[in-house]
Amino acid sequence: MTATGLSLSGTDAGNYTVNTTATALADITPAPLTIRADNKSKIYGQTLPSLTATYLGLVPGDTSSSLSGTLVCTTTAVVLSPVSGSPYPITCSGQISTNYNITYTPGTLTVTQATTGVVVVSSANPSILNASVMFTATVSPQFSGMPTGTVTFKDGAISIGTGTVDGSGHATYSTSALAVNAHTITALYGGDGNFTGNMSPAITQSVLYASGGMCGGDVSHQILQPINATGMMSVFKLGSTVPTKFRVCDANGVSIGTPGVVTAYGLVASASSPNVTIDEDIYSTTPDTAFRWAGDQWIFNQSTKNNGTLNKTGVTYYFAINLNDGSSIFFQYALK
């Protein structure tokens, strides 16, 4: 660099004449500049974030656009890079300048586990007692990729079985051991290295007895003779004992005599008085004193003698047998 406008000062300055054509040189060195890749993070299966850098050491008035070349930042990570390899390096390059001595420093890309969604469905709901029912859990990713691992199927708080997540995100479990009544079924995905676990919303699986046709009775009723299920009205003599019999069966046609099948039995209405309510003093709500298991059927010998409710001839009486699967058997007969 050439300097002009030179002058002398001091006590002896008058003894000298400045040569105004003289020149001098100055060395200006490049300033140090650090371009540091910014640290980033993403969730497994999520698209890669925009990779950027921070400039440390720019001279006041300069900006990154003062440098020539194009800054390029890259990482070894891809969309489905596993969490186990995290963090992944981020490196930048490409900017040049004669005014700066550039040093590049790397950053890191951290990959974290993705969440999952889980739902469970039943192959048959309601299902029949002792029939096989399959539960299928579907595990879906937050973004992309496919969860692996196992699903635990639960009935309430009790684990009833497990299934392995396949390449489509499905896990299945089949059972024929569910007891009659309602079951609260959930599917718990245990997670893997790239996905967190999750519990499905609950479904209510109903297990019922088979229809009467599978027990050798009427298709839609399980009531047995001497009471007619369909067709001609059954009529019994006032004061006689009416044998009330029925069967319920499983999917294999096996008649079920497990204690607790009957939850209540009683008169629900009559033709002359449709709003008659159950008289529990006469019609017991306990199988031990009402219906009893006898061989392959349930039976209750209903007396109509000196009965304060069944006391009229020429009247049709309507009855209900409530079962522990939530269903009821309805039947009727008249007295003469």
C-alpha positions in Angstrom: 0.0 0.0 0.0 1.3 3.5 -0.9 1.2 6.3 1.8 1.1 10.0 0.9 0.9 13.3 2.8 4.0 12.6 4.9 5.3 15.2 7.4 7.9 15.6 10.1 7.5 17.0 13.6 9.7 17.5 16.6 12.6 19.7 17.7 14.9 18.9 14.8 12.2 18.9 12.1 13.5 22.1 10.7 16.8 20.5 9.7 15.1 18.3 7.2 13.0 18.6 4.0 10.4 15.9 3.4 10.6 14.2 0.1 7.0 14.1 -1.0 7.6 11.4 -3.6 8.6 8.9 -1.0 6.5 5.7 -0.6 6.0 3.1 2.2 4.5 -0.5 2.2 2.2 -2.1 4.8 1.3 -5.8 5.2 -2.4 -6.5 5.8 -3.1 -10.2 6.7 -6.5 -12.0 6.3 -8.7 -11.9 9.4 -9.6 -15.2 11.1 -13.2 -16.3 10.4 -14.9 -19.4 11.9 -17.9 -20.9 10.1 -19.5 -23.2 12.6 -22.2 -25.7 11.5 -25.3 -25.2 13.7 -26.5 -28.2 15.8 -29.9 -29.6 14.7 -32.3 -32.2 15.9 -35.1 -34.2 14.3 -37.5 -37.1 15.1 -36.9 -40.5 13.5 -38.7 -40.7 10.2 -39.1 -36.9 10.0 -37.6 -35.1 7.0 -34.1 -33.6 7.4 -34.1 -30.0 8.8 -32.5 -27.1 6.9 -28.7 -27.1 7.7 -27.3 -23.7 8.5 -24.1 -22.2 10.0 -23.0 -19.4 12.2 -20.2 -16.9 11.2 -17.8 -16.0 14.0 -15.3 -13.2 13.3 -16.8 -11.1 10.5 -15.3 -7.6 10.4 -17.9 -4.9 11.1 -19.7 -4.0 8.0 -19.1 -7.4 6.4 -21.8 -10.1 6.0 -21.8 -13.7 4.9 -22.7 -12.4 1.4 -19.4 -10.6 1.3 -17.7 -13.9 0.8 -17.6 -15.6 -2.5 -18.6 -19.2 -3.1 -21.7 -21.0 -1.9 -21.9 -22.4 1.6 -22.9 -26.1 1.5 -23.7 -28.0 4.7 -24.3 -31.8 4.7 -24.8 -34.6 7.2 -24.4 -38.3 7.0 -27.9 -38.8 8.5 -30.9 -39.6 6.3 -34.6 -39.6 7.1 -34.5 -43.2 8.5 -31.1 -43.0 10.2 -31.5 -44.9 13.5 -31.6 -43.3 16.9 -28.8 -45.6 17.9 -26.3 -43.8 15.6 -27.2 -40.4 16.9 -25.7 -37.8 17.0 -24.6 -37.5 13.3 -22.0 -35.0 12.1 -22.9 -31.9 10.1 -20.1 -30.4 8.0 -20.0 -27.2 6.0 -17.7 -26.0 3.1 -17.6 -23.8 0.0 -17.1 -20.2 1.1 -13.8 -18.5 0.1 -12.3 -15.0 0.7 -8.9 -13.4 0.4 -9.8 -11.1 3.3 -10.5 -14.0 5.7 -8.7 -17.1 6.8 -11.7 -19.5 7.2 -11.9 -22.4 9.6 -14.9 -24.7 9.4 -16.1 -26.5 12.6 -18.7 -29.3 12.5 -22.1 -29.5 14.2 -24.2 -32.4 15.1 -27.7 -33.7 14.1 -29.5 -35.5 17.0 -32.2 -38.1 16.1 -34.8 -38.9 18.8 -37.5 -41.6 19.0 -40.8 -41.1 17.2 -44.1 -41.6 18.9 -46.6 -44.2 17.7 -50.4 -44.6 17.5 -52.0 -47.9 18.4 -55.5 -49.2 17.7 -57.0 -52.7 18.3 -60.0 -54.4 16.6 -61.8 -57.7 17.0 -62.5 -60.3 14.4 -66.0 -60.9 15.9 -67.8 -58.7 18.4 -69.8 -60.0 20.0 -68.2 -63.4 19.9 -69.7 -66.7 21.1 -68.5 -68.5 24.2 -65.5 -70.8 23.4 -65.3 -69.6 19.8 -61.9 -68.3 18.6 -61.7 -64.5 18.3 -58.7 -62.7 16.9 -57.5 -59.3 18.1 -55.4 -57.2 15.7 -53.4 -54.3 16.8 -52.1 -51.7 14.2 -49.1 -49.7 15.2 -48.5 -46.6 13.1 -45.5 -44.3 13.1 -45.5 -40.6 13.8 -43.9 -39.8 10.5 -42.4 -42.7 8.5 -40.6 -45.9 9.0 -42.1 -49.1 10.5 -42.2 -49.9 14.2 -40.9 -53.3 15.3 -41.2 -55.3 18.5 -44.2 -56.8 20.3 -47.7 -55.9 21.4 -49.2 -57.2 24.6 -52.9 -57.7 24.6 -54.7 -57.0 27.9 -58.1 -57.9 29.3 -58.5 -55.1 31.8 -55.3 -55.2 33.9 -54.5 -58.8 32.9 -52.1 -59.7 30.0 -53.7 -62.4 27.9 -51.2 -62.8 25.1 -48.6 -61.2 22.8 -48.1 -60.7 19.1 -45.1 -59.6 17.0 -45.4 -56.5 14.8 -45.0 -57.5 11.2 -43.8 -55.5 8.2 -47.2 -53.8 7.9 -47.4 -52.7 11.5 -49.9 -55.4 12.6 -49.7 -57.8 15.5 -52.4 -60.4 16.2 -53.5 -62.6 19.1 -56.2 -65.3 19.0 -58.0 -66.8 22.0 -61.1 -68.9 22.7 -60.7 -68.6 26.5 -62.7 -65.4 27.1 -65.5 -66.0 29.6 -69.1 -64.9 29.0 -69.7 -61.1 29.6 -68.0 -57.9 28.6 -64.2 -57.6 28.4 -62.1 -54.4 28.2 -59.4 -55.2 25.6 -56.4 -53.0 25.0 -53.1 -53.4 23.1 -49.9 -52.2 24.6 -47.0 -51.6 22.1 -43.7 -52.0 23.9 -41.6 -49.7 21.6 -38.2 -50.3 20.0 -35.0 -48.3 19.5 -36.7 -45.8 17.1 -40.2 -45.7 18.4 -41.8 -45.1 21.8 -44.4 -47.5 23.2 -48.1 -46.6 23.4 -51.4 -48.0 24.6 -54.4 -48.3 22.4 -57.9 -47.0 23.3 -59.9 -49.8 24.8 -62.6 -51.7 23.0 -65.4 -53.7 24.8 -65.5 -57.3 23.6 -68.8 -59.0 24.4 -68.9 -62.8 24.8 -72.4 -64.3 24.5 -73.9 -67.7 24.6 -74.8 -69.4 21.4 -78.3 -69.1 20.0 -80.9 -71.7 20.9 -80.5 -73.5 17.6 -77.0 -74.6 18.6 -78.5 -76.2 21.7 -81.2 -78.2 19.8 -83.9 -75.7 20.6 -85.6 -72.9 18.7 -83.2 -70.7 16.6 -84.0 -67.5 18.6 -85.0 -69.0 22.0 -83.4 -71.4 24.4 -86.7 -72.2 26.3 -87.5 -75.9 26.3 -90.7 -78.0 26.5 -93.2 -78.2 28.1 -93.3 -74.4 27.4 -93.6 -73.7 23.7 -91.0 -71.3 22.4 -92.9 -70.5 19.2 -96.2 -71.5 17.6 -99.2 -72.5 19.8 -99.5 -70.8 23.2 -98.6 -73.0 26.2 -101.5 -73.3 28.7 -101.3 -74.8 32.1 -103.8 -75.5 34.8 -104.1 -73.0 37.6 -102.6 -74.6 40.8 -100.2 -76.9 38.9 -96.4 -76.8 38.8 -94.9 -75.5 35.5 -91.5 -76.9 34.7 -89.5 -74.0 33.3 -86.5 -75.3 31.4 -83.8 -73.8 29.2 -80.4 -74.4 27.8 -77.5 -72.0 26.8 -74.6 -73.4 24.8 -71.1 -72.5 23.6 -69.9 -72.3 20.1 -69.5 -76.1 20.0 -73.1 -76.8 21.0 -72.1 -77.8 24.6 -74.7 -77.0 27.1 -73.3 -74.7 29.8 -74.0 -75.3 33.5 -71.5 -73.0 35.1 -72.8 -71.4 38.3 -74.0 -67.9 37.8 -75.6 -68.3 34.4 -79.0 -67.1 35.7 -78.8 -63.6 37.3 -82.6 -63.1 37.7 -86.0 -64.6 36.9 -89.4 -63.2 37.2 -92.8 -62.1 35.8 -92.5 -58.9 33.7 -96.0 -58.3 32.6 -99.5 -59.9 32.0 -102.0 -59.3 29.3 -104.4 -57.7 31.8 -101.8 -55.6 33.5 -98.8 -54.8 31.2 -96.9 -53.0 34.0 -96.6 -55.8 36.5 -93.1 -55.7 38.0 -90.9 -58.5 39.2 -92.0 -59.8 42.6 -88.7 -61.0 44.1 -90.5 -62.6 47.0 -91.9 -65.1 44.6 -89.3 -65.2 41.8 -85.8 -65.5 43.2 -82.8 -63.7 41.8 -80.4 -66.5 42.9 -79.9 -69.7 40.9 -79.6 -71.7 44.1 -83.2 -71.1 45.0 -84.6 -70.5 41.5 -83.1 -72.2 38.5 -80.9 -75.2 39.2 -78.6 -77.2 36.8 -80.0 -80.7 36.1 -78.1 -82.9 33.7 -77.8 -80.7 30.6 -80.4 -78.0 31.3 -81.5 -75.4 33.8 -84.8 -76.0 35.5 -87.2 -74.1 37.8 -90.4 -75.7 38.9 -92.8 -72.8 39.1 -95.8 -73.4 41.4 -99.1 -71.6 40.5 -100.8 -72.9 43.6 -101.8 -70.2 46.2 -99.7 -67.7 44.2 -100.6 -64.1 44.8 -99.5 -63.1 41.3 -100.3 -66.1 39.1 -103.9 -66.3 40.2 -106.1 -65.8 37.2 -107.3 -68.1 34.5 -107.5 -66.9 30.9 -104.6 -64.5 31.3 -101.3 -64.6 29.4 -98.3 -64.1 31.6 -94.9 -62.9 30.3 -91.6 -63.9 31.9 -87.9 -63.0 31.6 -84.8 -65.1 32.5 -81.8 -62.7 32.7 -78.5 -64.3 31.9 -75.0 -63.3 32.9 -74.0 -62.5 29.3 -76.4 -59.5 29.5 -79.1 -61.2 27.4 -82.6 -62.4 28.4 -84.8 -65.3 27.5 -88.5 -64.2 27.2 -91.4 -66.6 27.2 -95.1 -66.7 28.0 -97.9 -69.0 29.0 -101.5 -68.8 30.2 -103.4 -70.5 33.0 -106.7 -72.2 32.7 
